[in-house]
Amino acid sequence: MLPSPTERFDLQSRIVLQGDETARTELSAREGFEFPDLDGSRQSVAWLLRQELAARVESGDGTASGPVTVDDAVAAVMARLSRTRCVATGYQPSDDPDDYRDADDQTGALAYTCALPDPEALRPVHAALRAAQDGPDRQQAA
């Protein structure tokens, strides 16, 4: 039986955030295809995070503009990822009939809640990134 959108989110969250092999096996069996390996999923998260941070804190030539690099910040976040818990709290299917490929594959708005780990260890990285920024975009970049 295919998972509901909320079940799919919860399983994917456990796979990507906690590296939960049991959730990966269950999702693969229920979806009918092998969910990507855990290292690949975590690398995808790190890549997306790196792209977002790079756009905010690196200069145009790709070098860091301060004492903390984007890789430092990504490593700090990824080290705490396994302690992050996200669960779906609701799902509202789309009203657009073009958003449905079949009865089990639909799009819609998914509400979720995440419990994040204690950010205390990230504070020095955050402070260094803020200190590295100049100008009116300093707060946004931090």
Buried (B, 14 or more C-beta within 10 A) or exposed (E): EEBEBBBBBBBBBBBBBBBBEEBBBBBBEBBEEEBBEBEEBBEEBBEEBBEEBBEBBBEEEEEBBBEBBBEBBBEBBBEBBBEBBBEBEEBEEEEEEEEBEEEEEBEBEBEBEEEEBEEEEBEEBBEBBBEBBEEEEEEEBB
